[in-house]
Amino acid sequence: MMTFVLFPNITRAAIISNVTLEGTKETSVGEEINTKVNINLSGLTLGNDSTVGIIGVQYDVKYDETILEPSGISNNVFETTLYYTEDETTKKKSYFVFSELTGAPVRDSCVQGELYCGDYTTDLSFFIKDTNKTSTTVEISNVVVYLLDITGITEESSTDDLSDYIIELKSTASKKITIAIDSSSSGSVTPPKSIASKESKSQAKKSISSNKAVVPTSNKKTSTKMSDNADLKSLTIKGYDLSFDKNRTEYTIYIKEDVNKLDISAQVDDKKAKYKIIGGDDLKTNKYQTIVLVTAESGKTKAYSIVSKIRKDDDVDQEIVEDDKKDKKFKIDNRILMYIGIGLGCLFALLLILFIIEKIKDHKLNKMLDKL
């Protein structure tokens, strides 16, 4: 059984706006009548580069087998067959018509695309058997139109199974015509052999999913994955020493009290990405926060934040890096390290001297005890 996927971009594609059934209204025993099924698909107008079209049509046909014998079926675009299924217990037959596009893609006047999107018309003929009844009916119902959307098919796509590219449109419309029969003719008539073939609906559908012939090779689109790279390659602020790292998104600078604008320059890591600076031209209004927003080709975004803090010391006008608390590392000046080293050295020397003094005292004390 096929699985049909409804793509979001097809919700606007088409509706089955009208289904009609026309045909001969009066006939006689031994004659042939013709019925015409028409499905109006004028809603399937997608423009000059349409990649959506009809790949198949299916509908049920109900008629009295004792009166009518199907004798012919034709469609100028689709390969069309009248099928029947048979109940294993009652042996009662149910009929349905199945049409599928099997040849090269067909253009139609409604669009200039490669796939067929015009109205669907099928002629179904019946032979009137010898009967004493004065009328009979032909009815169609449960119309299903299968649309093929080749928008997502690329050179790398597998088209061995098209079920993922097929959309199923249904109509609950039921149409019936009544045919008056003149049964006054005498003698017996021999009906032609029925054109109906035995087939299940599921098996008929499977032929559509494997129909690679309807996929125009020229319409296969080369798949190019859009870049997700939303990194900056560089970020500088005139007058400030900014230690930039593309993986770091938060920065803090210290500014003078009269500064209300930053001269920021940036360069994206990917040429297809774009960036914009928000808040850098009016720090006070934007609460001293500036955002450099980068948008990747795919639409992915990344924001670099610069927080400006006022430093009242006019002699200092440079960035002080403030890492996140989790990543914050305490940096010790080299001179402090030197002083600490000297202090530890002096302490060690003092301890060594005290140790030696204690040893000397113990040695003298032992000598005095020996003399006694």
Long-range contacts (C-beta under 8 A, 24 or more apart in sequence): 1-202, 1-205, 2-163, 2-166, 2-202, 2-205, 2-206, 2-208, 2-209, 3-163, 3-164, 4-146, 4-163, 4-166, 4-167, 4-168, 5-163, 5-164, 5-165, 5-166, 5-167, 6-167, 6-168, 7-149, 7-151, 7-152, 7-167, 9-149, 9-151, 10-52, 10-147, 10-149, 10-167, 13-43, 13-44, 13-46, 13-52, 13-147, 13-149, 13-167, 14-41, 14-43, 14-44, 14-52, 14-117, 14-145, 14-147, 14-169, 15-43, 15-169, 16-40, 16-41, 16-143, 16-145, 16-169, 16-170, 16-171, 16-173, 17-41, 17-42, 17-43, 19-140, 19-143, 19-171, 19-173, 19-175, 20-175, 21-138, 21-139, 21-140, 21-175, 21-176, 21-177, 22-177, 23-138, 23-177, 23-179, 24-179, 25-177, 25-178, 25-179, 25-180, 26-179, 26-180, 26-182, 27-128, 27-179, 27-180, 27-181, 27-182, 28-128, 28-181, 28-182, 28-183, 28-184, 28-185, 29-128, 29-129, 29-130, 29-131, 29-181, 29-182, 29-183, 29-185, 29-189, 30-127, 30-128, 30-130, 30-185, 30-189, 31-127, 31-128, 32-71, 32-72, 32-125, 32-126, 32-127, 32-128, 33-125, 33-126, 33-128, 33-179, 34-123, 34-124, 34-125, 35-123, 35-124, 35-125, 35-126, 35-138, 35-177, 36-121, 36-122, 36-123, 36-124, 37-97, 37-120, 37-121, 37-122, 37-124, 37-140, 38-119, 38-120, 38-121, 39-119, 39-120, 39-121, 39-143, 39-145, 39-171, 40-119, 41-117, 41-118, 41-119, 41-120, 41-145, 42-110, 42-119, 44-110, 44-111, 44-117, 44-147, 45-110, 45-111, 45-117, 46-111, 46-113, 46-117, 47-111, 47-113, 48-111, 48-112, 48-113, 49-112, 49-113, 50-111, 50-112, 50-113, 50-114, 50-115, 50-117, 51-113, 51-114, 51-115, 51-149, 51-150, 51-151, 51-219, 52-113, 52-115, 52-117, 52-147, 52-148, 52-149, 52-150, 52-151, 53-101, 53-105, 53-113, 53-114, 53-115, 53-116, 53-117, 53-147, 53-148, 54-101, 54-115, 54-116, 54-117, 54-120, 54-145, 54-146, 54-147, 54-148, 55-100, 55-101, 55-115, 55-146, 55-147, 55-148, 55-162, 55-166, 55-208, 55-211, 55-214, 56-98, 56-99, 56-100, 56-101, 56-145, 56-146, 56-205, 56-208, 57-97, 57-98, 57-99, 57-120, 57-122, 57-143, 57-144, 57-145, 57-146, 58-96, 58-97, 58-98, 58-99, 58-142, 58-143, 58-144, 58-146, 58-201, 58-204, 58-205, 59-96, 59-97, 59-140, 59-141, 59-142, 59-143, 59-144, 60-94, 60-95, 60-96, 60-140, 60-141, 60-142, 61-95, 61-96, 61-97, 61-124, 61-138, 61-139, 61-140, 62-94, 62-95, 62-137, 62-138, 62-139, 62-140, 62-141, 63-95, 63-126, 63-136, 63-137, 63-138, 63-139, 64-136, 64-137, 65-93, 66-129, 66-131, 67-128, 67-129, 67-131, 67-133, 67-136, 67-181, 68-126, 68-127, 68-128, 68-129, 68-136, 68-138, 69-126, 69-127, 69-129, 69-191, 69-192, 69-194, 70-95, 70-124, 70-125, 70-126, 70-127, 70-194, 70-195, 70-196, 71-125, 71-126, 71-127, 71-191, 71-192, 71-194, 71-195, 72-123, 72-124, 72-125, 72-195, 73-97, 73-122, 73-123, 73-124, 73-125, 73-195, 74-122, 74-123, 75-99, 75-120, 75-121, 75-122, 75-123, 76-121, 77-101, 77-106, 77-116, 77-118, 77-120, 78-102, 78-120, 78-122, 79-103, 80-122, 81-197, 81-199, 81-204, 82-124, 82-195, 82-196, 82-197, 83-196, 83-197, 83-198, 83-199, 83-201, 83-204, 84-196, 84-197, 84-198, 84-199, 85-198, 85-199, 85-200, 85-201, 86-198, 93-196, 95-196, 96-142, 96-201, 96-204, 97-122, 97-124, 97-140, 98-199, 98-201, 98-204, 100-207, 100-208, 100-211, 101-211, 101-214, 102-211, 102-213, 102-214, 103-213, 104-213, 105-214, 105-216, 114-216, 114-218, 114-219, 115-148, 115-150, 115-214, 115-216, 120-145, 127-191, 127-192, 128-181, 128-189, 129-189, 129-191, 130-188, 130-189, 131-181, 131-183, 132-183, 133-181, 133-183, 134-180, 134-181, 134-183, 135-178, 135-179, 135-180, 135-181, 136-178, 136-179, 136-181, 137-176, 137-177, 137-178, 137-179, 138-176, 138-177, 138-179, 139-174, 139-175, 139-176, 139-177, 140-174, 140-175, 140-176, 141-172, 141-173, 141-174, 141-175, 142-170, 142-172, 143-170, 143-171, 143-173, 144-168, 144-169, 144-170, 144-171, 145-169, 145-170, 145-171, 146-205, 146-208, 148-214, 148-215, 150-215, 150-216, 150-219, 150-220, 151-221, 153-215, 153-219, 153-220, 153-221, 154-220, 154-221, 154-222, 154-223, 155-220, 155-221, 155-222, 155-223, 156-223, 157-220, 157-223, 159-212, 159-215, 160-210, 160-212, 161-209, 161-210, 162-208, 162-209, 162-210, 162-211, 162-212, 162-215, 163-209, 166-208, 166-209, 226-272, 226-296, 226-297, 226-298, 226-299, 227-270, 227-272, 227-273, 227-296, 227-297, 227-298, 228-296, 228-297, 228-298, 228-300, 229-269, 229-270, 229-273, 229-296, 229-297, 230-270, 230-273, 230-294, 230-295, 230-296, 230-300, 230-301, 230-302, 231-268, 231-269, 231-270, 231-273, 231-294, 231-302, 232-266, 232-267, 232-268, 232-269, 232-275, 232-292, 232-294, 232-304, 233-267, 233-268, 233-269, 234-265, 234-266, 234-267, 235-264, 235-265, 235-266, 235-267, 235-292, 235-304, 236-264, 236-265, 236-266, 237-262, 237-263, 237-264, 237-265, 237-306, 237-319, 238-262, 238-263, 238-264, 238-265, 239-263, 239-317, 240-317, 240-318, 240-319, 241-318, 241-319, 242-319, 243-319, 243-321, 249-302, 249-303, 249-304, 249-305, 250-304, 250-305, 250-307, 250-324, 251-304, 251-305, 251-306, 251-307, 251-319, 251-321, 252-306, 252-307, 252-308, 252-309, 252-319, 252-320, 252-321, 252-322, 253-306, 253-307, 253-308, 253-309, 253-318, 253-319, 253-320, 254-308, 254-309, 254-310, 254-311, 254-316, 254-317, 254-318, 254-319, 254-320, 255-283, 255-308, 255-309, 255-310, 255-311, 255-317, 256-310, 256-311, 256-314, 256-317, 257-310, 257-312, 259-283, 259-308, 260-284, 262-290, 262-306, 262-308, 264-290, 264-292, 264-306, 266-292, 268-294, 270-296, 270-297, 272-296, 272-297, 273-297, 280-306, 283-308
